[in-house]
Amino acid sequence: MRLGEKQPAIVDGTGGQSSLKVEDLVNVPENPVATMDPITQFRLTISTPFTAAFCAGGVAGAVSRTVVSPLERLKILYQVQSVGRNEYKMSIHKALKKMWVDEGWRGFMRGNGTNCIRIVPYSAVQFSSYSVYKKFMEPSPGADLTPLMRLVCGGVAGITSVTFTYPLDIVRTRLSIQTASFEALGKTQGKPPGMFATMKTMYKTEGGILGLYRGIIPTVAGVAPYVGLNFMVYESVRKYFTDPGEKNPVWYMKLAAGAISGAVAQTCTYPFDVLRRRFQVNTMSGMGYQYSSIGGAIKTIITQEGIFGLYKGIVPNLLKVAPSMASSWLSFEMTRDFLVSLSPEAEEEPL
């Protein structure tokens, strides 16, 4: 062989002869996904476990928050009251009636649009990230996790979701109280600002992006154990409610499991929720809170309002937790199972 010449291909033992023919190149199998019609491709994508959990989590969040919107707003109004403010120092029934007289139906739904815009991505990220962390923590594919592992996975999922959506949460708090009849806030003249106007004002006047994340530390401190407990208790109770030999409990047992998990998690972590709301309105004109740290805030609240100051609003909160978490878990499982059933492979399986 001369210098510069290439070594002839030897495929089947004969120099310079290749067994690969042009016809073979033409007959190379195509990518099966590329040959699918758009509807089948969509069904294949939407039915993957991660995507199904993401979409179902968003649906669950919107459903659960809308169901309990009046109680959610009332809880916030209770939470932001300190000593000397008695506008909403009354029973739940009278407070809801006052809200209706002052603001009508819009008062019950005040902040719910922002809440749903926040909760859809929040809940979607939470459920989908939990499924990812759960897979990562499994000792073997498909193996059950211990309660402690579920607690950890749920806590990390809660931190992940709140980091992504916290600016919407603080804006929702501002929208919830800006039209309430707190004397110190004064009466709102004209149409109150909306979500984006409030966010823009906060960004300009309260320190830019840091202003939109005010109160995130007590929020994370409360959300991580809350979400962790919620997932841990729900899956444990759900398993307990499942009859031997069955894969899933009946629907009303899922509702009961969701209500129990929400009540346990909320009661254990509620003081963090009060701290979160107080820090979110810390710089709001007329509210008068001047907390400089979490420890200082706890000390001030206990000194001025007693230990029960850390549990203000817990009664309407517990009243909303049962229908909220029950509807959240049920709608999540129903939506997820429906989306998974859209898989083209599911149709090929025998009934």
C-alpha positions in Angstrom: 0.0 0.0 0.0 1.3 3.4 -1.0 1.8 6.3 1.3 -1.4 8.4 1.6 -3.8 5.6 0.5 -6.5 4.5 2.9 -6.9 1.0 4.2 -9.8 -0.6 2.3 -12.8 -1.6 4.5 -12.9 -5.3 5.4 -16.3 -6.2 6.6 -17.0 -9.7 5.5 -13.5 -10.8 4.9 -13.0 -9.5 1.4 -10.9 -6.4 1.1 -12.6 -3.4 -0.3 -16.0 -5.0 -0.3 -18.6 -3.9 2.3 -21.7 -6.1 3.1 -23.8 -2.9 3.7 -25.9 -2.2 0.6 -27.8 1.0 -0.4 -31.1 -0.9 0.0 -30.2 -1.5 3.7 -29.8 2.2 4.2 -33.2 2.9 2.8 -34.8 0.3 4.9 -33.4 1.5 8.3 -36.4 1.5 10.8 -37.7 4.9 11.5 -38.1 6.4 15.0 -41.5 5.1 16.2 -42.3 8.4 18.0 -41.6 10.4 14.8 -44.1 8.3 12.9 -46.9 8.9 15.4 -49.7 11.4 14.7 -49.8 14.5 16.9 -52.6 13.3 19.1 -50.8 10.0 19.9 -47.6 11.9 20.6 -49.5 14.2 23.0 -51.0 11.3 24.8 -47.6 9.6 25.1 -46.1 12.8 26.6 -49.0 13.7 29.0 -49.2 10.2 30.4 -45.6 9.9 31.6 -45.5 9.7 35.4 -43.7 13.0 35.9 -45.9 15.0 33.5 -49.1 13.4 34.9 -48.1 14.3 38.4 -47.2 17.9 37.4 -50.5 18.5 35.7 -52.6 16.7 38.3 -50.8 18.7 41.0 -51.8 22.0 39.3 -55.5 20.9 39.1 -55.5 19.8 42.7 -54.1 23.1 43.9 -56.7 25.2 42.0 -59.6 23.0 43.1 -58.7 22.9 46.8 -58.0 26.7 47.1 -61.2 27.8 45.3 -63.3 25.5 47.5 -62.1 27.2 50.7 -61.3 30.7 49.5 -63.6 32.6 52.0 -62.0 30.8 55.0 -58.5 31.2 53.6 -59.0 35.0 53.4 -60.6 35.1 56.9 -57.6 33.2 58.3 -55.2 35.8 56.9 -57.3 38.7 58.3 -57.2 37.0 61.7 -53.4 36.5 61.4 -52.4 40.0 60.6 -54.4 41.5 63.6 -52.3 42.5 66.6 -53.1 43.9 69.9 -55.5 46.9 69.7 -57.1 45.9 66.4 -60.5 44.5 66.9 -62.1 44.8 63.4 -62.2 41.1 63.0 -62.2 40.0 66.7 -65.4 38.1 66.4 -66.8 34.6 65.6 -66.2 33.0 62.2 -69.8 33.3 61.3 -69.9 37.1 62.1 -66.6 37.7 60.4 -67.8 36.0 57.2 -71.0 38.1 57.4 -69.0 41.3 57.9 -66.9 40.4 54.9 -70.0 39.9 52.8 -71.6 43.2 54.0 -68.4 45.2 53.4 -67.3 43.7 50.1 -70.0 41.2 48.8 -69.1 38.1 46.9 -65.9 39.6 45.7 -64.8 39.8 49.3 -65.0 36.0 49.6 -62.9 35.6 46.5 -60.5 38.5 47.1 -57.0 37.3 46.3 -58.2 33.9 45.1 -57.2 34.6 41.5 -53.7 35.4 42.5 -53.8 32.4 44.9 -54.8 30.1 42.1 -52.1 31.6 39.8 -49.7 30.9 42.6 -51.0 27.6 43.7 -51.2 25.9 40.3 -47.4 26.1 39.7 -46.7 25.7 43.4 -48.8 22.5 43.7 -47.6 21.2 40.3 -43.9 21.6 41.3 -44.6 20.2 44.7 -46.2 16.9 43.5 -43.9 16.4 40.6 -40.7 17.1 42.5 -41.9 14.8 45.3 -42.3 12.0 42.7 -38.7 12.7 41.5 -37.2 12.8 45.0 -39.2 9.6 45.9 -37.7 7.8 43.0 -34.2 9.0 44.0 -34.7 7.7 47.6 -36.1 4.3 46.7 -33.8 1.5 47.9 -34.9 -0.4 44.8 -37.3 0.4 41.9 -40.9 0.3 43.1 -39.9 -0.3 46.8 -41.9 1.5 49.6 -40.3 4.3 51.5 -40.1 4.5 55.2 -42.1 7.3 56.9 -38.8 9.2 57.6 -37.9 9.0 53.9 -41.3 10.3 52.9 -40.9 13.2 55.4 -37.6 14.2 53.9 -38.8 13.9 50.3 -41.9 16.0 51.1 -39.9 18.6 52.9 -37.5 19.1 50.0 -40.4 19.2 47.6 -42.0 21.9 49.7 -38.8 24.0 49.7 -38.5 23.5 45.9 -42.1 24.7 45.2 -42.1 27.7 47.6 -38.8 29.0 46.2 -40.3 29.1 42.7 -43.6 30.8 43.6 -43.0 32.9 46.7 -43.4 36.3 45.1 -47.0 35.4 44.1 -47.7 34.3 47.7 -46.6 37.7 49.2 -48.7 39.6 46.6 -51.7 37.4 47.4 -51.3 38.3 51.1 -51.3 42.0 50.2 -54.3 41.7 48.0 -56.2 39.8 50.7 -56.0 42.6 53.3 -55.8 45.8 51.2 -59.6 46.1 50.9 -60.5 44.8 54.4 -62.0 47.4 56.7 -58.9 47.8 59.0 -59.2 51.3 60.4 -55.4 51.8 60.3 -55.3 51.0 56.6 -58.0 53.5 55.7 -60.7 53.1 53.1 -59.5 52.2 49.6 -60.4 54.9 47.1 -61.5 53.6 43.7 -60.5 50.2 42.3 -57.8 48.5 44.3 -54.6 47.6 42.5 -54.4 44.2 40.9 -51.7 41.5 41.1 -49.2 42.8 38.7 -49.6 46.5 39.8 -49.0 45.4 43.5 -46.0 43.3 42.5 -44.6 46.3 40.5 -45.1 48.7 43.4 -43.4 46.3 45.9 -40.5 45.8 43.5 -40.0 49.6 43.1 -40.5 50.7 46.7 -39.4 47.7 48.9 -36.0 46.7 47.8 -36.4 45.1 44.4 -36.4 41.3 44.2 -35.5 41.0 47.9 -38.8 42.8 48.7 -40.7 40.1 46.8 -39.0 37.4 49.0 -39.6 39.1 52.4 -40.6 36.5 54.9 -39.3 33.5 52.9 -37.2 32.2 55.8 -40.1 31.6 58.2 -42.1 30.4 55.2 -39.5 27.7 54.4 -39.2 26.9 58.1 -42.9 26.2 58.1 -43.5 24.8 54.6 -40.7 22.1 54.8 -42.1 20.3 57.8 -45.7 21.0 56.8 -45.4 19.4 53.3 -43.2 16.6 54.7 -45.8 15.8 57.4 -48.6 16.0 54.8 -47.1 13.5 52.4 -45.9 11.2 55.2 -49.2 11.1 57.1 -51.3 10.9 53.9 -49.4 7.9 52.4 -49.4 6.1 55.8 -53.1 6.7 56.5 -54.0 5.8 52.9 -52.1 2.5 53.2 -53.9 1.8 56.5 -57.3 2.5 54.8 -56.6 0.2 51.9 -58.3 -3.2 52.2 -56.1 -6.3 52.0 -55.5 -7.3 48.4 -56.6 -3.9 47.0 -54.2 -1.4 45.4 -56.2 1.7 46.4 -58.8 2.6 49.1 -62.3 3.7 48.1 -62.7 7.4 47.3 -64.2 8.5 50.6 -61.3 6.9 52.4 -59.0 9.0 50.2 -60.9 12.1 51.3 -60.6 11.1 55.0 -56.8 10.4 54.6 -56.4 13.9 53.0 -58.3 15.6 55.8 -56.3 13.8 58.5 -53.0 14.5 56.9 -53.8 18.2 56.5 -55.1 18.7 60.0 -52.0 17.0 61.6 -49.5 18.9 59.4 -51.2 22.3 59.8 -51.5 22.1 63.6 -47.9 21.2 64.1 -46.6 24.0 61.9 -49.2 26.8 62.3 -47.0 29.3 64.2 -44.7 29.5 61.2 -47.6 30.4 59.1 -48.5 33.3 61.4 -44.9 34.5 61.3 -44.9 34.3 57.5 -48.0 36.6 57.3 -46.7 39.1 59.8 -43.4 39.4 57.9 -45.1 39.7 54.6 -47.0 42.9 55.8 -44.1 44.1 58.0 -43.5 47.2 55.8 -47.1 47.7 54.8 -48.3 51.2 55.8 -50.7 51.2 58.7 -50.0 47.7 60.0 -47.3 48.8 62.4 -45.2 45.6 62.6 -41.5 46.3 63.1 -40.0 42.8 63.5 -36.3 42.6 62.8 -35.8 38.8 63.2 -37.8 35.6 63.7 -36.8 35.3 67.4 -37.7 39.0 68.0 -41.1 38.5 66.3 -41.9 35.4 68.4 -40.9 37.2 71.6 -43.0 40.3 70.7 -46.1 38.3 69.8 -45.9 36.2 73.0 -45.3 39.2 75.1 -48.1 41.3 73.6 -50.6 38.7 72.6 -49.8 35.6 74.6 -48.9 32.1 73.3 -52.2 32.0 71.5 -51.0 34.9 69.4 -49.0 32.3 67.5 -52.2 30.4 66.7 -54.4 33.3 65.6 -56.7 32.2 62.8 -56.2 28.4 63.4 -59.9 27.7 63.9 -61.0 28.9 60.4 -57.8 27.3 59.1 -58.6 23.9 60.5 -62.1 24.2 59.2 -60.7 24.8 55.7 -58.0 22.2 56.0 -60.4 19.2 55.9 -62.2 20.1 52.6 -59.0 21.6 51.2 -56.7 18.7 51.6 -59.4 16.1 51.0 -60.3 17.7 47.7 -56.7 18.3 46.8 -55.6 14.7 47.2 -58.7 13.2 45.6 -58.6 15.5 42.6 -54.8 14.9 42.3 -55.2 11.1 42.2 -58.2 11.2 39.9 -56.5 13.5 37.4 -53.2 11.7 37.6 -54.8 8.3 37.0 -56.8 9.7 34.1 -53.7 11.2 32.4 -51.8 7.9 32.9 -54.6 6.0 31.4 -54.2 8.1 28.2 -51.0 6.2 27.4 -51.3 4.4 24.0 -49.7 1.4 25.7 -52.6 1.3 28.2 -55.0 0.6 25.3 -53.0 -2.4 24.2 -53.2 -4.1 27.6 -56.0 -6.6 28.0 -58.9 -5.6 30.3 
